[in-house]
Amino acid sequence: MRLQGKITRWDNEKGFGFISSQDDDSTVFVHISAFSHTARRPEAGDPVSYETDHDKNGKTRAENVRFFDQSAGSHLLSAPAVSFTLLFVGFLLVSVYFNRISWLVLIVYFAASFVTFFAYAWDKSAARRGKWRTTESNLHVLALAGGWPGALAAQRLLRHKSSKRNFLLVYWITVFLNVAAVGYLVWSGDAGFLNQLINTFWQNASRAVN
């Protein structure tokens, strides 16, 4: 019978930790070898399902451990999410081609995505080292400001913030708000002030460099 729980402690260097059962709060030992069919490294806080067995000393251990984002619940990070991102980038390119928005908007998105990806990477590194973390609210602000494609890339490639349902819910709300705002401006032809704002910033930045 498969049980459900959460990784409460994990030593990445030694490759073992403990899982807390959601049924009775008991803990069970788990080794990295119990995770099959995945290249992902476990982290404290990851929700998992597992089976139990006994070692040669009769102690209970977890076996056949699976992350929840290996199941159907990972659809938010699957092919449809990537396809949606590619469609949005294509929409921006077409909008730039027909002069509906400034080409600088593309630069803003790429720059914001780069910063957001770095913020995710920094937060994951800080979590492993027990250092000061980047708040989830700041990650959401970066996504709302145009960095959501970089956030999606970090969630898929770094496997960070990819299994917290509440976080993902807020994340996709920020994506919807960002895409809806840009779509409205392009459709209504009211993106002029946005183009002017970006052009002004670009000109000021060029003057500062020169």
Backbone as JSON Lines, residues from 0, in Angstrom:
{"i":0,"aa":"M","n":[0.84,-1.2,0.0],"ca":[0.0,0.0,0.0],"c":[0.88,1.25,0.0]}
{"i":1,"aa":"R","n":[0.56,2.19,-0.88],"ca":[1.33,3.43,-0.96],"c":[0.82,4.41,0.08]}
{"i":2,"aa":"L","n":[1.76,5.05,0.76],"ca":[1.46,6.05,1.77],"c":[1.84,7.43,1.24]}
{"i":3,"aa":"Q","n":[1.33,8.45,1.89],"ca":[1.64,9.82,1.5],"c":[2.29,10.54,2.67]}
{"i":4,"aa":"G","n":[3.25,11.4,2.35],"ca":[3.93,12.14,3.4],"c":[4.75,13.27,2.83]}
{"i":5,"aa":"K","n":[5.66,13.78,3.63],"ca":[6.5,14.9,3.24],"c":[7.9,14.69,3.77]}
{"i":6,"aa":"I","n":[8.89,15.04,2.96],"ca":[10.28,14.95,3.4],"c":[10.53,16.05,4.42]}
{"i":7,"aa":"T","n":[10.82,15.67,5.65],"ca":[11.01,16.66,6.72],"c":[12.48,17.03,6.91]}
{"i":8,"aa":"R","n":[13.38,16.07,6.62],"ca":[14.82,16.35,6.7],"c":[15.52,15.66,5.54]}
{"i":9,"aa":"W","n":[16.52,16.35,4.98],"ca":[17.26,15.74,3.89],"c":[18.7,16.22,3.9]}
{"i":10,"aa":"D","n":[19.64,15.29,3.9],"ca":[21.06,15.59,3.82],"c":[21.52,15.26,2.41]}
{"i":11,"aa":"N","n":[21.71,16.3,1.6],"ca":[22.02,16.09,0.19],"c":[23.4,15.48,-0.01]}
{"i":12,"aa":"E","n":[24.35,15.8,0.87],"ca":[25.7,15.26,0.73],"c":[25.75,13.77,1.06]}
{"i":13,"aa":"K","n":[25.03,13.37,2.09],"ca":[25.03,11.97,2.5],"c":[23.99,11.14,1.76]}
{"i":14,"aa":"G","n":[23.0,11.81,1.17],"ca":[22.01,11.11,0.35],"c":[20.95,10.37,1.12]}
{"i":15,"aa":"F","n":[20.54,10.89,2.27],"ca":[19.44,10.27,3.0],"c":[18.69,11.32,3.8]}
{"i":16,"aa":"G","n":[17.51,10.94,4.27],"ca":[16.7,11.85,5.07],"c":[15.55,11.1,5.71]}
{"i":17,"aa":"F","n":[14.49,11.83,6.04],"ca":[13.35,11.23,6.72],"c":[12.05,11.77,6.12]}
{"i":18,"aa":"I","n":[11.06,10.89,6.06],"ca":[9.73,11.24,5.57],"c":[8.75,11.19,6.72]}
{"i":19,"aa":"S","n":[7.92,12.22,6.83],"ca":[6.88,12.26,7.84],"c":[5.56,11.88,7.2]}
{"i":20,"aa":"S","n":[4.89,10.88,7.74],"ca":[3.61,10.43,7.2],"c":[2.51,11.43,7.51]}
{"i":21,"aa":"Q","n":[1.63,11.66,6.55],"ca":[0.53,12.6,6.78],"c":[-0.62,11.94,7.55]}
{"i":22,"aa":"D","n":[-0.54,10.63,7.73],"ca":[-1.6,9.92,8.42],"c":[-1.43,9.92,9.94]}
{"i":23,"aa":"D","n":[-0.21,9.63,10.4],"ca":[0.0,9.53,11.85],"c":[1.23,10.29,12.34]}
{"i":24,"aa":"D","n":[1.84,11.11,11.47],"ca":[2.99,11.93,11.84],"c":[4.22,11.11,12.21]}
{"i":25,"aa":"S","n":[4.22,9.81,11.91],"ca":[5.4,9.01,12.16],"c":[6.44,9.32,11.1]}
{"i":26,"aa":"T","n":[7.71,9.06,11.41],"ca":[8.79,9.32,10.46],"c":[9.45,8.02,10.04]}
{"i":27,"aa":"V","n":[9.95,8.0,8.81],"ca":[10.59,6.8,8.29],"c":[11.84,7.22,7.53]}
{"i":28,"aa":"F","n":[12.88,6.42,7.63],"ca":[14.14,6.68,6.96],"c":[13.99,6.49,5.46]}
{"i":29,"aa":"V","n":[14.68,7.33,4.66],"ca":[14.66,7.17,3.21],"c":[16.05,7.45,2.66]}
{"i":30,"aa":"H","n":[16.48,6.59,1.76],"ca":[17.79,6.74,1.09],"c":[17.56,7.19,-0.34]}
{"i":31,"aa":"I","n":[18.56,7.84,-0.94],"ca":[18.43,8.36,-2.29],"c":[18.13,7.25,-3.29]}
{"i":32,"aa":"S","n":[18.57,6.04,-2.99],"ca":[18.34,4.91,-3.89],"c":[16.87,4.52,-3.96]}
{"i":33,"aa":"A","n":[16.05,5.01,-3.02],"ca":[14.62,4.68,-3.02],"c":[13.85,5.5,-4.04]}
{"i":34,"aa":"F","n":[14.48,6.56,-4.57],"ca":[13.84,7.4,-5.58],"c":[14.22,6.84,-6.95]}
{"i":35,"aa":"S","n":[13.22,6.4,-7.68],"ca":[13.49,5.79,-8.98],"c":[12.87,6.6,-10.1]}
{"i":36,"aa":"H","n":[13.43,6.44,-11.29],"ca":[12.91,7.05,-12.52],"c":[12.85,8.57,-12.44]}
{"i":37,"aa":"T","n":[13.85,9.18,-11.83],"ca":[13.91,10.64,-11.8],"c":[15.34,11.09,-11.58]}
{"i":38,"aa":"A","n":[15.68,12.23,-12.19],"ca":[17.02,12.8,-12.0],"c":[16.99,13.91,-10.96]}
{"i":39,"aa":"R","n":[15.85,14.13,-10.39],"ca":[15.69,15.21,-9.43],"c":[16.23,14.81,-8.07]}
{"i":40,"aa":"R","n":[16.84,15.79,-7.38],"ca":[17.31,15.56,-6.02],"c":[16.22,15.96,-5.04]}
{"i":41,"aa":"P","n":[15.99,15.14,-4.01],"ca":[14.96,15.48,-3.03],"c":[15.32,16.74,-2.24]}
{"i":42,"aa":"E","n":[14.3,17.4,-1.7],"ca":[14.49,18.57,-0.84],"c":[13.52,18.48,0.33]}
{"i":43,"aa":"A","n":[13.9,19.09,1.45],"ca":[13.0,19.14,2.59],"c":[11.74,19.9,2.2]}
{"i":44,"aa":"G","n":[10.6,19.33,2.54],"ca":[9.33,19.95,2.2],"c":[8.64,19.34,1.0]}
{"i":45,"aa":"D","n":[9.36,18.49,0.25],"ca":[8.77,17.85,-0.93],"c":[7.68,16.86,-0.5]}
{"i":46,"aa":"P","n":[6.47,16.97,-1.06],"ca":[5.44,15.95,-0.8],"c":[5.72,14.72,-1.65]}
{"i":47,"aa":"V","n":[5.59,13.54,-1.07],"ca":[5.92,12.3,-1.77],"c":[4.91,11.22,-1.42]}
{"i":48,"aa":"S","n":[4.9,10.18,-2.25],"ca":[4.2,8.95,-1.91],"c":[5.25,7.84,-1.87]}
{"i":49,"aa":"Y","n":[5.0,6.81,-1.07],"ca":[6.04,5.8,-0.86],"c":[5.44,4.5,-0.33]}
{"i":50,"aa":"E","n":[6.26,3.47,-0.37],"ca":[5.94,2.2,0.26],"c":[6.95,1.96,1.37]}
{"i":51,"aa":"T","n":[6.64,1.07,2.26],"ca":[7.56,0.79,3.36],"c":[8.07,-0.65,3.28]}
{"i":52,"aa":"D","n":[9.28,-0.82,3.77],"ca":[9.92,-2.14,3.84],"c":[10.82,-2.14,5.07]}
{"i":53,"aa":"H","n":[11.48,-3.24,5.33],"ca":[12.37,-3.34,6.49],"c":[13.76,-3.73,6.02]}
{"i":54,"aa":"D","n":[14.77,-3.13,6.65],"ca":[16.14,-3.48,6.32],"c":[16.55,-4.75,7.06]}
{"i":55,"aa":"K","n":[17.82,-5.13,6.93],"ca":[18.29,-6.38,7.55],"c":[18.27,-6.33,9.07]}
{"i":56,"aa":"N","n":[18.2,-5.11,9.63],"ca":[18.12,-4.97,11.09],"c":[16.69,-4.86,11.58]}
{"i":57,"aa":"G","n":[15.74,-4.95,10.64],"ca":[14.33,-4.9,11.04],"c":[13.76,-3.51,11.15]}
{"i":58,"aa":"K","n":[14.54,-2.49,10.79],"ca":[14.07,-1.11,10.86],"c":[13.28,-0.75,9.6]}
{"i":59,"aa":"T","n":[12.24,0.08,9.79],"ca":[11.39,0.47,8.67],"c":[12.07,1.53,7.82]}
{"i":60,"aa":"R","n":[11.95,1.38,6.53],"ca":[12.5,2.36,5.61],"c":[11.52,2.56,4.45]}
{"i":61,"aa":"A","n":[11.66,3.68,3.76],"ca":[10.79,3.99,2.62],"c":[11.41,3.41,1.34]}
{"i":62,"aa":"E","n":[10.55,2.9,0.47],"ca":[10.98,2.36,-0.82],"c":[10.04,2.86,-1.91]}
{"i":63,"aa":"N","n":[10.5,2.81,-3.17],"ca":[9.69,3.21,-4.33],"c":[9.06,4.59,-4.11]}
{"i":64,"aa":"V","n":[9.89,5.54,-3.73],"ca":[9.4,6.89,-3.43],"c":[9.18,7.67,-4.72]}
{"i":65,"aa":"R","n":[8.07,8.39,-4.79],"ca":[7.75,9.2,-5.95],"c":[7.36,10.61,-5.5]}
{"i":66,"aa":"F","n":[7.82,11.59,-6.25],"ca":[7.38,12.96,-6.01],"c":[5.97,13.13,-6.56]}
{"i":67,"aa":"F","n":[5.21,14.02,-5.94],"ca":[3.87,14.29,-6.43],"c":[3.9,14.91,-7.82]}
{"i":68,"aa":"D","n":[4.96,15.69,-8.13],"ca":[5.01,16.32,-9.45],"c":[5.47,15.35,-10.53]}
{"i":69,"aa":"Q","n":[5.58,14.05,-10.19],"ca":[5.79,13.03,-11.2],"c":[4.47,12.47,-11.68]}
{"i":70,"aa":"S","n":[3.38,12.9,-11.03],"ca":[2.06,12.4,-11.36],"c":[1.3,13.39,-12.21]}
{"i":71,"aa":"A","n":[-0.01,13.19,-12.32],"ca":[-0.84,14.08,-13.14],"c":[-0.88,15.49,-12.59]}
{"i":72,"aa":"G","n":[-0.5,15.65,-11.32],"ca":[-0.52,16.98,-10.73],"c":[0.53,17.91,-11.28]}
{"i":73,"aa":"S","n":[1.42,17.38,-12.12],"ca":[2.48,18.21,-12.68],"c":[2.06,18.89,-13.98]}
{"i":74,"aa":"H","n":[0.75,18.9,-14.32],"ca":[0.31,19.43,-15.6],"c":[0.61,20.91,-15.73]}
{"i":75,"aa":"L","n":[0.75,21.61,-14.58],"ca":[1.05,23.04,-14.67],"c":[2.46,23.29,-15.19]}
{"i":76,"aa":"L","n":[3.33,22.27,-15.13],"ca":[4.7,22.43,-15.6],"c":[4.98,21.56,-16.81]}
{"i":77,"aa":"S","n":[3.93,21.05,-17.46],"ca":[4.09,20.13,-18.56],"c":[4.08,20.85,-19.89]}
{"i":78,"aa":"A","n":[3.95,20.07,-20.95],"ca":[4.0,20.61,-22.31],"c":[3.02,21.76,-22.55]}
{"i":79,"aa":"P","n":[1.78,21.72,-22.07],"ca":[0.88,22.86,-22.31],"c":[1.43,24.18,-21.8]}
{"i":80,"aa":"A","n":[2.11,24.16,-20.64],"ca":[2.68,25.4,-20.1],"c":[3.79,25.93,-21.0]}
{"i":81,"aa":"V","n":[4.63,25.02,-21.5],"ca":[5.7,25.43,-22.4],"c":[5.12,25.95,-23.71]}
{"i":82,"aa":"S","n":[4.09,25.27,-24.23],"ca":[3.45,25.71,-25.47],"c":[2.83,27.09,-25.31]}
{"i":83,"aa":"F","n":[2.21,27.32,-24.16],"ca":[1.61,28.63,-23.89],"c":[2.68,29.72,-23.89]}
{"i":84,"aa":"T","n":[3.82,29.43,-23.28],"ca":[4.91,30.41,-23.24],"c":[5.42,30.72,-24.64]}
{"i":85,"aa":"L","n":[5.59,29.69,-25.46],"ca":[6.05,29.9,-26.82],"c":[5.04,30.7,-27.64]}
{"i":86,"aa":"L","n":[3.76,30.43,-27.43],"ca":[2.72,31.19,-28.12],"c":[2.76,32.66,-27.71]}
{"i":87,"aa":"F","n":[3.0,32.92,-26.44],"ca":[3.06,34.31,-25.97],"c":[4.26,35.03,-26.58]}
{"i":88,"aa":"V","n":[5.41,34.35,-26.62],"ca":[6.59,34.96,-27.24],"c":[6.32,35.24,-28.71]}
{"i":89,"aa":"G","n":[5.64,34.3,-29.38],"ca":[5.27,34.52,-30.77],"c":[4.34,35.7,-30.93]}
{"i":90,"aa":"F","n":[3.41,35.85,-30.0],"ca":[2.5,37.0,-30.01],"c":[3.26,38.31,-29.87]}
{"i":91,"aa":"L","n":[4.26,38.34,-29.0],"ca":[5.07,39.54,-28.84],"c":[5.84,39.86,-30.13]}
{"i":92,"aa":"L","n":[6.38,38.83,-30.76],"ca":[7.14,39.04,-32.0],"c":[6.24,39.6,-33.1]}
{"i":93,"aa":"V","n":[5.03,39.06,-33.23],"ca":[4.09,39.57,-34.24],"c":[3.69,41.0,-33.92]}
{"i":94,"aa":"S","n":[3.47,41.29,-32.64],"ca":[3.09,42.64,-32.23],"c":[4.19,43.65,-32.53]}
{"i":95,"aa":"V","n":[5.44,43.23,-32.33],"ca":[6.57,44.1,-32.66],"c":[6.66,44.3,-34.17]}
{"i":96,"aa":"Y","n":[6.46,43.23,-34.93],"ca":[6.55,43.31,-36.39],"c":[5.53,44.3,-36.96]}
{"i":97,"aa":"F","n":[4.32,44.33,-36.39],"ca":[3.28,45.23,-36.87],"c":[3.24,46.55,-36.1]}
{"i":98,"aa":"N","n":[4.31,46.82,-35.35],"ca":[4.47,48.08,-34.63],"c":[3.36,48.34,-33.61]}
{"i":99,"aa":"R","n":[2.86,47.27,-33.03],"ca":[1.86,47.44,-31.98],"c":[2.52,47.72,-30.63]}
{"i":100,"aa":"I","n":[3.72,47.22,-30.47],"ca":[4.5,47.5,-29.27],"c":[5.95,47.7,-29.69]}
{"i":101,"aa":"S","n":[6.74,48.29,-28.81],"ca":[8.14,48.52,-29.1],"c":[8.95,47.23,-28.96]}
{"i":102,"aa":"W","n":[10.0,47.11,-29.78],"ca":[10.87,45.94,-29.67],"c":[11.57,45.9,-28.33]}
{"i":103,"aa":"L","n":[11.61,47.05,-27.65],"ca":[12.23,47.08,-26.33],"c":[11.44,46.27,-25.31]}
{"i":104,"aa":"V","n":[10.14,46.06,-25.6],"ca":[9.34,45.23,-24.7],"c":[9.92,43.81,-24.64]}
{"i":105,"aa":"L","n":[10.38,43.32,-25.8],"ca":[11.01,41.99,-25.82],"c":[12.24,41.95,-24.94]}
{"i":106,"aa":"I","n":[13.03,43.02,-25.02],"ca":[14.24,43.09,-24.2],"c":[13.87,43.08,-22.71]}
{"i":107,"aa":"V","n":[12.82,43.82,-22.37],"ca":[12.37,43.86,-20.98],"c":[11.97,42.47,-20.5]}
{"i":108,"aa":"Y","n":[11.24,41.74,-21.34],"ca":[10.82,40.38,-20.96],"c":[12.02,39.45,-20.79]}
{"i":109,"aa":"F","n":[12.96,39.5,-21.73],"ca":[14.13,38.64,-21.63],"c":[14.97,39.01,-20.4]}
{"i":110,"aa":"A","n":[15.12,40.32,-20.14],"ca":[15.9,40.75,-18.98],"c":[15.21,40.34,-17.68]}
{"i":111,"aa":"A","n":[13.88,40.56,-17.62],"ca":[13.13,40.19,-16.42],"c":[13.17,38.69,-16.19]}
{"i":112,"aa":"S","n":[13.1,37.91,-17.27],"ca":[13.15,36.46,-17.15],"c":[14.52,36.0,-16.65]}
{"i":113,"aa":"F","n":[15.57,36.65,-17.14],"ca":[16.92,36.3,-16.68],"c":[17.06,36.58,-15.19]}
{"i":114,"aa":"V","n":[16.61,37.76,-14.76],"ca":[16.7,38.13,-13.34],"c":[15.88,37.16,-12.49]}
{"i":115,"aa":"T","n":[14.69,36.81,-12.97],"ca":[13.82,35.91,-12.21],"c":[14.43,34.52,-12.1]}
{"i":116,"aa":"F","n":[14.99,34.02,-13.2],"ca":[15.64,32.71,-13.17],"c":[16.78,32.72,-12.16]}
{"i":117,"aa":"F","n":[17.57,33.8,-12.16],"ca":[18.68,33.91,-11.22],"c":[18.15,33.96,-9.78]}
{"i":118,"aa":"A","n":[17.02,34.65,-9.57],"ca":[16.44,34.74,-8.22],"c":[16.0,33.37,-7.72]}
{"i":119,"aa":"Y","n":[15.43,32.56,-8.6],"ca":[15.04,31.19,-8.24],"c":[16.29,30.37,-7.89]}
{"i":120,"aa":"A","n":[17.32,30.5,-8.74],"ca":[18.54,29.74,-8.51],"c":[19.19,30.14,-7.18]}
{"i":121,"aa":"W","n":[19.2,31.43,-6.91],"ca":[19.77,31.93,-5.66],"c":[18.98,31.41,-4.47]}
{"i":122,"aa":"D","n":[17.65,31.41,-4.59],"ca":[16.8,30.96,-3.49],"c":[17.01,29.48,-3.22]}
{"i":123,"aa":"K","n":[17.14,28.69,-4.28],"ca":[17.36,27.26,-4.09],"c":[18.71,27.01,-3.44]}
{"i":124,"aa":"S","n":[19.73,27.75,-3.88],"ca":[21.05,27.6,-3.28],"c":[21.03,28.01,-1.81]}
{"i":125,"aa":"A","n":[20.31,29.1,-1.51],"ca":[20.22,29.56,-0.12],"c":[19.5,28.54,0.75]}
{"i":126,"aa":"A","n":[18.48,27.9,0.19],"ca":[17.74,26.89,0.95],"c":[18.65,25.71,1.31]}
{"i":127,"aa":"R","n":[19.5,25.31,0.38],"ca":[20.41,24.19,0.65],"c":[21.46,24.55,1.69]}
{"i":128,"aa":"R","n":[21.89,25.83,1.66],"ca":[22.95,26.25,2.58],"c":[22.42,26.81,3.89]}
{"i":129,"aa":"G","n":[21.08,26.87,4.0],"ca":[20.49,27.41,5.22],"c":[20.68,28.91,5.36]}
{"i":130,"aa":"K","n":[20.8,29.61,4.24],"ca":[21.03,31.06,4.26],"c":[19.71,31.82,4.08]}
{"i":131,"aa":"W","n":[19.85,33.15,4.01],"ca":[18.68,34.01,3.87],"c":[17.98,33.75,2.54]}
{"i":132,"aa":"R","n":[16.65,33.47,2.59],"ca":[15.89,33.11,1.41],"c":[15.25,34.32,0.74]}
{"i":133,"aa":"T","n":[14.99,34.19,-0.56],"ca":[14.18,35.18,-1.28],"c":[12.72,34.9,-0.98]}
{"i":134,"aa":"T","n":[11.97,35.92,-0.58],"ca":[10.58,35.7,-0.2],"c":[9.75,35.31,-1.42]}
{"i":135,"aa":"E","n":[8.71,34.53,-1.2],"ca":[7.85,34.12,-2.3],"c":[7.14,35.31,-2.93]}
{"i":136,"aa":"S","n":[6.83,36.32,-2.11],"ca":[6.17,37.51,-2.65],"c":[7.06,38.23,-3.65]}
{"i":137,"aa":"N","n":[8.36,38.28,-3.39],"ca":[9.29,38.9,-4.34],"c":[9.38,38.11,-5.64]}
{"i":138,"aa":"L","n":[9.34,36.78,-5.54],"ca":[9.36,35.96,-6.74],"c":[8.1,36.2,-7.57]}
{"i":139,"aa":"H","n":[6.98,36.39,-6.89],"ca":[5.73,36.65,-7.61],"c":[5.75,38.03,-8.27]}
{"i":140,"aa":"V","n":[6.34,39.01,-7.59],"ca":[6.45,40.35,-8.17],"c":[7.3,40.31,-9.44]}
{"i":141,"aa":"L","n":[8.39,39.57,-9.4],"ca":[9.24,39.44,-10.58],"c":[8.48,38.79,-11.73]}
{"i":142,"aa":"A","n":[7.67,37.78,-11.41],"ca":[6.87,37.12,-12.45],"c":[5.84,38.08,-13.03]}
{"i":143,"aa":"L","n":[5.2,38.85,-12.18],"ca":[4.19,39.8,-12.62],"c":[4.8,40.89,-13.49]}
{"i":144,"aa":"A","n":[6.04,41.25,-13.21],"ca":[6.72,42.32,-13.94],"c":[7.26,41.86,-15.3]}
{"i":145,"aa":"G","n":[6.99,40.62,-15.67],"ca":[7.42,40.13,-16.97],"c":[8.4,38.99,-16.91]}
{"i":146,"aa":"G","n":[8.78,38.56,-15.71],"ca":[9.77,37.5,-15.58],"c":[9.18,36.11,-15.48]}
{"i":147,"aa":"W","n":[7.87,35.98,-15.73],"ca":[7.24,34.67,-15.55],"c":[7.79,33.58,-16.48]}
{"i":148,"aa":"P","n":[8.22,33.9,-17.73],"ca":[8.84,32.82,-18.52],"c":[10.12,32.28,-17.87]}
{"i":149,"aa":"G","n":[10.93,33.18,-17.29],"ca":[12.13,32.74,-16.59],"c":[11.8,31.93,-15.35]}
{"i":150,"aa":"A","n":[10.7,32.3,-14.68],"ca":[10.27,31.54,-13.5],"c":[9.85,30.13,-13.9]}
{"i":151,"aa":"L","n":[9.13,30.01,-15.02],"ca":[8.72,28.7,-15.49],"c":[9.93,27.85,-15.85]}
{"i":152,"aa":"A","n":[10.91,28.46,-16.49],"ca":[12.14,27.73,-16.84],"c":[12.85,27.24,-15.58]}
{"i":153,"aa":"A","n":[12.89,28.08,-14.54],"ca":[13.54,27.68,-13.29],"c":[12.78,26.55,-12.61]}
{"i":154,"aa":"Q","n":[11.46,26.61,-12.64],"ca":[10.66,25.55,-12.03],"c":[10.89,24.22,-12.72]}
{"i":155,"aa":"R","n":[11.07,24.24,-14.04],"ca":[11.28,23.0,-14.78],"c":[12.72,22.51,-14.69]}
{"i":156,"aa":"L","n":[13.67,23.43,-14.9],"ca":[15.08,23.03,-14.97],"c":[15.72,22.84,-13.6]}
{"i":157,"aa":"L","n":[15.37,23.73,-12.67],"ca":[15.97,23.67,-11.33],"c":[15.13,22.88,-10.35]}
{"i":158,"aa":"R","n":[13.88,22.56,-10.75],"ca":[12.95,21.87,-9.86],"c":[12.79,22.61,-8.55]}
{"i":159,"aa":"H","n":[12.64,23.93,-8.66],"ca":[12.46,24.75,-7.47],"c":[11.08,25.38,-7.5]}
{"i":160,"aa":"K","n":[10.37,25.3,-6.39],"ca":[9.01,25.8,-6.28],"c":[8.07,25.11,-7.28]}
{"i":161,"aa":"S","n":[8.39,23.87,-7.6],"ca":[7.62,23.17,-8.61],"c":[6.57,22.21,-8.05]}
{"i":162,"aa":"S","n":[6.52,22.07,-6.73],"ca":[5.56,21.14,-6.14],"c":[4.67,21.78,-5.08]}
{"i":163,"aa":"K","n":[4.85,23.08,-4.83],"ca":[4.02,23.78,-3.84],"c":[2.79,24.33,-4.54]}
{"i":164,"aa":"R","n":[1.65,23.7,-4.3],"ca":[0.44,24.04,-5.04],"c":[-0.01,25.48,-4.8]}
{"i":165,"aa":"N","n":[0.08,25.94,-3.57],"ca":[-0.34,27.31,-3.28],"c":[0.54,28.32,-4.0]}
{"i":166,"aa":"F","n":[1.84,28.05,-4.02],"ca":[2.75,28.95,-4.73],"c":[2.45,28.95,-6.22]}
{"i":167,"aa":"L","n":[2.24,27.75,-6.79],"ca":[1.96,27.66,-8.22],"c":[0.65,28.33,-8.58]}
{"i":168,"aa":"L","n":[-0.33,28.27,-7.69],"ca":[-1.6,28.93,-7.96],"c":[-1.41,30.43,-8.08]}
{"i":169,"aa":"V","n":[-0.69,31.03,-7.13],"ca":[-0.44,32.47,-7.18],"c":[0.42,32.81,-8.4]}
{"i":170,"aa":"Y","n":[1.39,31.94,-8.69],"ca":[2.25,32.17,-9.86],"c":[1.43,32.29,-11.13]}
{"i":171,"aa":"W","n":[0.52,31.35,-11.34],"ca":[-0.27,31.37,-12.58],"c":[-1.27,32.53,-12.6]}
{"i":172,"aa":"I","n":[-1.64,33.02,-11.44],"ca":[-2.47,34.24,-11.39],"c":[-1.65,35.43,-11.89]}
{"i":173,"aa":"T","n":[-0.39,35.51,-11.48],"ca":[0.47,36.6,-11.95],"c":[0.7,36.49,-13.46]}
{"i":174,"aa":"V","n":[0.82,35.26,-13.95],"ca":[0.98,35.07,-15.4],"c":[-0.25,35.58,-16.14]}
{"i":175,"aa":"F","n":[-1.42,35.21,-15.64],"ca":[-2.67,35.64,-16.28],"c":[-2.79,37.16,-16.29]}
{"i":176,"aa":"L","n":[-2.47,37.79,-15.16],"ca":[-2.58,39.25,-15.08],"c":[-1.6,39.92,-16.03]}
{"i":177,"aa":"N","n":[-0.38,39.4,-16.1],"ca":[0.63,39.99,-16.98],"c":[0.23,39.85,-18.45]}
{"i":178,"aa":"V","n":[-0.16,38.65,-18.84],"ca":[-0.53,38.4,-20.24],"c":[-1.79,39.17,-20.62]}
{"i":179,"aa":"A","n":[-2.76,39.21,-19.7],"ca":[-4.0,39.94,-19.98],"c":[-3.72,41.43,-20.17]}
{"i":180,"aa":"A","n":[-2.85,42.0,-19.36],"ca":[-2.54,43.43,-19.46],"c":[-1.86,43.74,-20.79]}
{"i":181,"aa":"V","n":[-0.85,42.93,-21.15],"ca":[-0.15,43.15,-22.41],"c":[-1.08,42.92,-23.6]}
{"i":182,"aa":"G","n":[-1.89,41.88,-23.52],"ca":[-2.84,41.6,-24.6],"c":[-3.84,42.74,-24.79]}
{"i":183,"aa":"Y","n":[-4.33,43.29,-23.71],"ca":[-5.28,44.4,-23.81],"c":[-4.64,45.63,-24.44]}
{"i":184,"aa":"L","n":[-3.41,45.93,-24.03],"ca":[-2.73,47.11,-24.56],"c":[-2.48,46.97,-26.07]}
{"i":185,"aa":"V","n":[-2.1,45.77,-26.48],"ca":[-1.84,45.54,-27.9],"c":[-3.14,45.58,-28.69]}
{"i":186,"aa":"W","n":[-4.16,44.94,-28.18],"ca":[-5.46,44.86,-28.88],"c":[-6.13,46.22,-28.99]}
{"i":187,"aa":"S","n":[-6.06,47.02,-27.92],"ca":[-6.74,48.31,-27.89],"c":[-5.91,49.42,-28.53]}
{"i":188,"aa":"G","n":[-4.63,49.15,-28.78],"ca":[-3.77,50.18,-29.35],"c":[-3.32,51.21,-28.33]}
{"i":189,"aa":"D","n":[-3.46,50.89,-27.05],"ca":[-3.09,51.83,-25.98],"c":[-1.7,51.56,-25.43]}
{"i":190,"aa":"A","n":[-0.86,50.91,-26.21],"ca":[0.48,50.59,-25.73],"c":[1.45,51.73,-25.95]}
{"i":191,"aa":"G","n":[0.95,52.84,-26.46],"ca":[1.83,53.96,-26.75],"c":[2.57,54.47,-25.54]}
{"i":192,"aa":"F","n":[1.86,54.59,-24.42],"ca":[2.52,55.11,-23.22],"c":[3.57,54.13,-22.71]}
{"i":193,"aa":"L","n":[3.32,52.83,-22.91],"ca":[4.29,51.82,-22.5],"c":[5.55,51.92,-23.36]}
{"i":194,"aa":"N","n":[5.35,52.07,-24.67],"ca":[6.49,52.24,-25.57],"c":[7.27,53.49,-25.22]}
{"i":195,"aa":"Q","n":[6.54,54.58,-24.93],"ca":[7.21,55.84,-24.6],"c":[8.0,55.72,-23.31]}
{"i":196,"aa":"L","n":[7.41,55.03,-22.33],"ca":[8.08,54.85,-21.05],"c":[9.38,54.06,-21.24]}
{"i":197,"aa":"I","n":[9.32,52.98,-22.03],"ca":[10.51,52.16,-22.25],"c":[11.54,52.92,-23.06]}
{"i":198,"aa":"N","n":[11.1,53.65,-24.08],"ca":[12.02,54.44,-24.89],"c":[12.73,55.5,-24.06]}
{"i":199,"aa":"T","n":[11.97,56.14,-23.16],"ca":[12.56,57.16,-22.29],"c":[13.61,56.55,-21.38]}
{"i":200,"aa":"F","n":[13.27,55.39,-20.82],"ca":[14.24,54.7,-19.95],"c":[15.49,54.32,-20.73]}
{"i":201,"aa":"W","n":[15.3,53.82,-21.96],"ca":[16.44,53.41,-22.79],"c":[17.33,54.6,-23.12]}
{"i":202,"aa":"Q","n":[16.71,55.74,-23.45],"ca":[17.48,56.93,-23.79],"c":[18.27,57.43,-22.59]}
{"i":203,"aa":"N","n":[17.63,57.43,-21.43],"ca":[18.33,57.86,-20.2],"c":[19.48,56.94,-19.86]}
{"i":204,"aa":"A","n":[19.25,55.63,-20.07],"ca":[20.3,54.67,-19.78],"c":[21.48,54.86,-20.75]}
{"i":205,"aa":"S","n":[21.17,55.14,-22.01],"ca":[22.24,55.36,-23.0],"c":[23.05,56.61,-22.66]}
{"i":206,"aa":"R","n":[22.35,57.64,-22.23],"ca":[23.06,58.87,-21.86],"c":[23.96,58.64,-20.65]}
{"i":207,"aa":"A","n":[23.47,57.85,-19.73],"ca":[24.27,57.59,-18.51],"c":[25.54,56.81,-18.87]}
{"i":208,"aa":"V","n":[25.41,55.88,-19.83],"ca":[26.59,55.1,-20.24],"c":[27.59,55.98,-20.98]}
{"i":209,"aa":"N","n":[27.06,56.86,-21.84],"ca":[27.94,57.73,-22.63],"c":[28.46,58.91,-21.79]}
